[in-house]
Amino acid sequence: MRKVSFTIFLLVLFTSICSYSQTPFRGNLTAGINNPLGDFSNLYKGGVSIEAGLFYSLPLIGIDLTLTAGYNGYKYKNDYFTGLVSTNLGATVSGFNVSWTATDIPVMVGARYKLPVGNIRPYISGEVGLHLVSFADRFNGQRLIGNSSNPTTFQLNGATESGSEIGIGTAIGGGIEIPLVPKVNLDLNVKYNYAGITYSKSYNVFRNSGSQFTTVELKNLNYVTIRGGVVIDF
């Protein structure tokens, strides 16, 4: 009797392991847009957002362990600088029409918990990792000097740089998985992202000794992504 019970136990265990090991890994690819928040939104316009991930599924508790890498593009708002000059110096700026961009590449680890409510599975997620943010270009912190012959223009030579920052970031989000065909699910999600990096250095704008101002350093960027794509069970 013990042998029979033990044999049944082994068969059940083996069947559970086999059924679990068929699809322990999942992959996803989503694309959409990002929306800067707070002071970050004053400097940059949102753009394209893409993310790819590899998940390790723990179906008995409804959790996927996640490893993701993303791409987020941004474009500098020229009217941010012209607005600062107008507000602080009461002057307009001519000829300031730069095409600066910023790129954020987050590499994150985390978990996704799928709520047990049927075939359509809502989920919540949390992540932590690194953000690699590059700038082409930005102000490098040196003084910007007004042109003596044309006080509405500023000398940018030597005052800009292409640079990069690396910082620790976190993300929380939620979404829904909708079955399409076997092993393929539609993935719709929203995610709030935070990165502890400096995205605007402090710099001085100088026209003369009585007409100048210094900006504050801006750091800790945050933004929201809205994406859709697919999740595939391997």
PyMOL commands that set and color helices and strands:
alter all, ss='L'
color gray80, all
select helices_A, chain A and resi 2-21+38-43+78-89
alter helices_A, ss='H'
color red, helices_A
select strands_A, chain A and resi 25-36+44-45+48-58+63-76+101-114+121-139+144-146+154-155+160-181+184-200+204-208+211-214+218-233
alter strands_A, ss='S'
color yellow, strands_A
deselect
rebuild
show_as cartoon
